[in-house]
């Protein structure tokens, strides 16, 4: 099945929710010491960036509050400069910035057929 904008946005939303769930209850130090959680979070951030790259320009403009360039740039950094990831930045993104992304996307993505999506806020 081919993805459309709503499907890409749903992928972004779900990956952001998973990333936040992976670090729930962890301190920054615990995150830095937990390689498994780092990998899980980095994978989620890659998915967010890859899905964001596929959202049409028109839809991106409609959702101008999202930092589209940063979303794509982070994905590229993780994929191509994986050897030079700054965990302080990753922690800041997952512990602070993803909340805004989740809220914005949660307000605009339609629920999949037959499902109800809990809206934040």
JOURSUL-V630050 format. One record per backbone hydrogen bond with DSSP energy under -1.0 kcal/mol. NH is the residue of the N-H (numbers start at 1). CO is the residue of the C=O. Records with the same first field share a line. If there is no record, write none. Layout:
NH=CO  CO
This chain:
8=4
9=5
10=6
11=7
12=8
13=9
14=10
15=11
16=12
17=13
18=14
19=15
20=16
21=17
22=18
23=19
26=23
31=27
32=28
33=29
34=31
38=34
39=35
40=36
41=37
42=38
43=39
44=40
45=41
46=42
47=43
48=44
49=45
50=46
51=47
52=48
53=49
60=56
61=57
62=58
63=59
66=63
68=66
71=67
72=68
73=69
74=70
75=71
76=72
77=73
78=74
79=75
80=76
81=77
84=81
90=86
91=87
92=88
93=89
94=90
95=91
96=92
97=92
98=93
101=97
102=98
103=99
104=100
105=101
106=102
107=103
108=105
109=105
115=112
